């Protein structure tokens, strides 16, 4: 006989945030095993989420405080729940009272997932509008450029084929994107001179 488990998933966006409220809910529900991520929910690249998805088996129940703790967009939410359902695992979200073992629960999951996605899209839209207004008012400068005092020297060596781009990036501690952005800026400056 297979013994099913009640498994909790808790997520907060940063290490500093408190998980106590979600832990209280899990305790009240007699959750037997808890997986905790302290990372943004914007994608599914979360270590404990992956571990939990690999751990669950048929008959288990995954409990979350709210769908926003589990996934931040509709596509990810539905994909994760589909993976659970395919394994024979039930999904329950306490805040929204969603239970995938019922037809109405499945329907509500889709509706709430769409609402959560809409809310996130609104937040991103307001953020972009705020940045645009701040730029117009001269109060937004964007990200600070990554500078390295040795860039000019290393750029010249790279340009003269004295080193590879990979070697230059390593010496500068630049990502590929940052390195080629700075190269482009240098070439534009050279053309202006």
N, C-alpha and C positions, 0 to 999 in steps of 0.2 A: 504494500500500500504506500502510495506517494503522499508525503506530508507536505501540505502547502504552507507557505509563509506569507505573512503580511509584511511587506517591505516598504519602508518610507524613503522618499527622496526629498532632500532639503537643499535649497540653493539660496545663497545671497550673492550680491554682485561683487563685493570686495571682502578682503580678509578682516577689515575693521568692523564690518556689519555683524550684528548680533543674530544668532540663530535660535535664541531661547523660545520665542513665540512659536516657531514651527516645531521645535522639540516638544513643547507642551502638548500640541495637537497630536503628535505621534504617540506620546505616552498615553493620552486619553483613549486613543484608538487601539491600544495594545499592539503597536507595531513591534515586530520582533527583530528586525534588522534595518539599520538606517545607513544611507549613503549620503554624504554631505560634500557639496561643491561650494567653494568660495571664489566664484569666477562669474563673469558676465554670461548671461544666457542667450546672447545674440546668435550663437551657433551651437552645434552639437559636439564641438571639440572640448568636452569637459571630462576629465579623468574619471571621476566617480560615477558620472552618468554612464560612461562606457563600461565601467566595471559592473554597475548594476544591470545594464542591459545584457551583459554576458552571464551574470549570476542567476537571473530569474529563470524559472522553469514552469511548465504547465501546472496550472492550479494556483499559482501564486497571485497575490494581489499587490499592485503597486499603488501606494497612497501618496498624494502630494497635497500641500496646503492650498495651492491654487495653480491653475494652468500656467500663469506667468512665471512661476518658480520652475516649471518643467521645460517650457519652450516659449520663445518670445515672438515667433511668427507661426502662422497657420500651417505652412508647408512642413516645418520641422515638427510641430505638434502632431499633425496627422501622420507623418512618417514614423515618429517614435511610437505612437499608439498602434499603428498598423504592425510594427515589429513585435510589440507586446502581444497583440491579439493573435498574430501568426504563431506565437509560442504557446498560446493558450493561457495568457496572463491577462487578468482583469485590471483596468485602470480606473482609479477613483480620485477625483479632485474634490476636496471638502468644500471650499469656498463656493464653487459653482454647482455643487451637488451633482456632479457628473459621475456616472457609473456605466462603464462600457458593456456591462453584462445585460443592459436593457436597451431596447430600440430607442426610447426617448433619450437615454444617456448618450448614445452614439450621435443622435441628431444634435443635442445640446453641445456636445464636444465640438462639432463642426461650427456651430453658431458662435460659441465663445472663442474659439480659435480665430475666427474671422474678426471678431470684435477686438481681440488682443492685438492682432496685426494692424488693424485700423488705428488703434490707439498709438502704437509704436510709430506708424507712418506719420501721424499727426505731430508727434513729438519731434521727429526728424525734420518735418516741414517747418515747424515753429523755430527750430534751431537754425535752419538755413536762412529763414526770414530775419531772425535776430542778427545773424552774422552779416547779412547784406546791409541791414540798417546801420550796424556798428561800422562797417567799412565806409559807408556814405558819410558818416559822422567822424571818420578818422580815428575811431576807437578800437579798431580791430586790425592787427598787424599780421595775423596768421601765425603759423608755427615758426619758431626761431630756426634759422638756417644752421645746419650742422657745420661747424668750422673746424679746420685742422690747420695749424700753422705751417705744416709741411706740404700742404696740398700743391702749391705752385711748383715746388722742387720735384715732387713725385709725378705731377702732371707732365712736366717737361721730359722726365725720364721715360714715362709711358709713351708720350707723343713721339719720342725719338727711338722707339722700339728697344729701349734698354731694360724694360721690364714688361711683364704681361699685365693686363687689366686685373686679373685675379691677385697678382702680387701687390699691385697698387692698392686695391681695396683692402687687402689684409693689413698692409702697413698703415693705412689711414683709418682702419676700423670702420669702413663705410660699407653699407649694403650696395648691391649692384645698382639699385635705383638711385641712391644718393650719389654714387660715384658718377654715373652717366649724366645726372642732372647738373652736377658741378662742372663736368667736362663741357656740356652744352653751354653753360653760362660763360665758361672761359673762352670758348670759341666765339660766342657773341661779342664778348668784350674785346677780343683780338680783332674782330672784323670792324668794330667801331673805331679802333685806334688807327 
